[in-house]
Amino acid sequence: MAQQKEKAPFIKVPTDKTGGFQTMPTDSSRRLSDKQVRIELCTEADAEEIAEGLYLCFPPSWWATKEPPELRPPHTTRIRRMAKRLTPALRPALSPHTHFVKAVLVATGEMVGLVCWTGPGNPGIHCALARSAVAYYGWQAKMGWSDEEVAEMWSHVSDEGWNGVIGKNDEVRRGVFGAEPHWFLAPLMTWPDYQGRGIGSRLLKWAIDQADQTDPVTPLYLESAPSARPVYMHYGFVPLGEYNMVRRGPAIVRGLEADEEKEGQEWAQERKVDADEERVN
Ligand SMILES: CC(C)(COP(=O)(O)OP(=O)(O)OC[C@H]1O[C@@H](n2cnc3c(N)ncnc32)[C@H](O)[C@@H]1OP(=O)(O)O)[C@@H](O)C(=O)NCCC(=O)NCCS
């Protein structure tokens, strides 16, 4: 069983690919409390809300490669199709190792965060979001979908985006783990108004805590957006390649730039000055 260790306070990654944007440590004054947020498993009834969140949380530049603007139907149709594509992965009977976990505002019941974790024991390495997953997991027959229905729900997407890229990522993951049991994350998102308030941490810990309970600890794996890498490094994920990261128990993982420690100290000092000023005003 793994012991929790100290974490790096500030992690900076190169942001040339993200227009200067990267995640920042959560400001304690904005953090949502356990009374304000609850974490629970999704059901099939959440499919449309998850689909809406996907279109809201991931940037237009990312969607352009997955669903080219010239192929897109009206937004409501995109949501309906996405929700339908997600349904088999949300059915425990069809996908017992896939866990969609949501963060919900206690006051309103609104979904404000989501993670999908695929747990150890999944039959083979095959991302449930890929178009090829329909055939790989036999979902067409199990869902009773006709060929036309399957074609319709994928008709506006880029094959390279939903098969090519995901397939290559699966191949890389196979190279890392072979048959070794592991947790796989895809996707993680917090609704924009609630980012930087501790939701992502809760959704990550849902699987990290389980992974660290085993002896030896179970590895966790993901492909990260460049802007989100500090979040994962903060939780002990170690970069393997340009996108993929693995966590094998708690670890202190620092930034990718030599001067990150100095910048971290400057950042901490600025935060202290801001907090002092707020106290004075
Ligand atoms: C990435 C994303 C999911 C993070 O979710 P979030 O709810 O904003 O994250 P949190 O506020 O819980 O922060 C996560 C943790 O990372 C820490 N963190 C964030 N940036 C950090 C940095 N630069 N250095 C050190 N720690 C950092 C936070 O302090 C927090 O840890 P703590 O709870 O121990 O303090 C969210 O920004 C998002 O949805 N982005 C758009 C979609 C996306 O890019 N998803 C990821 C694809 S791989």
The ligand as a Gaussian input file, in Angstrom:
#p B3LYP/6-31G(d) Opt

LIG

0 1
 C       -7.889000      19.864000     -16.554000
 C       -9.143000      20.037000     -15.723000
 C       -9.979000      18.763000     -15.808000
 C       -8.754000      20.262000     -14.256000
 O       -9.924000      20.266000     -13.471000
 P      -10.162000      21.336000     -12.286000
 O      -11.459000      21.013000     -11.656000
 O      -10.002000      22.707000     -12.846000
 O       -8.947000      20.963000     -11.333000
 P       -8.750000      21.290000      -9.770000
 O       -9.149000      22.697000      -9.436000
 O       -9.352000      20.209000      -8.966000
 O       -7.167000      21.149000      -9.693000
 C       -6.590000      19.884000      -9.753000
 C       -5.363000      19.808000      -8.864000
 O       -4.230000      20.186000      -9.623000
 C       -3.508000      21.193000      -8.919000
 N       -2.839000      22.033000      -9.928000
 C       -3.397000      22.604000     -11.008000
 N       -2.442000      23.261000     -11.697000
 C       -1.274000      23.104000     -11.013000
 C        0.063000      23.579000     -11.213000
 N        0.397000      24.354000     -12.238000
 N        1.012000      23.200000     -10.325000
 C        0.684000      22.419000      -9.252000
 N       -0.563000      21.975000      -9.013000
 C       -1.532000      22.315000      -9.880000
 C       -4.589000      21.907000      -8.115000
 O       -4.042000      22.685000      -7.046000
 C       -5.409000      20.728000      -7.653000
 O       -4.758000      20.005000      -6.623000
 P       -5.170000      20.147000      -5.048000
 O       -6.637000      19.797000      -4.984000
 O       -4.269000      19.175000      -4.352000
 O       -4.894000      21.595000      -4.681000
 C       -9.974000      21.264000     -16.221000
 O       -9.129000      22.389000     -16.286000
 C      -10.644000      21.057000     -17.577000
 O      -11.737000      20.511000     -17.652000
 N      -10.010000      21.499000     -18.666000
 C      -10.592000      21.387000     -20.012000
 C      -10.645000      19.944000     -20.486000
 C       -9.282000      19.290000     -20.391000
 O       -8.277000      19.825000     -20.852000
 N       -9.263000      18.085000     -19.768000
 C       -8.052000      17.333000     -19.596000
 C       -7.768000      16.579000     -20.832000
 S       -6.396000      15.504000     -20.595000

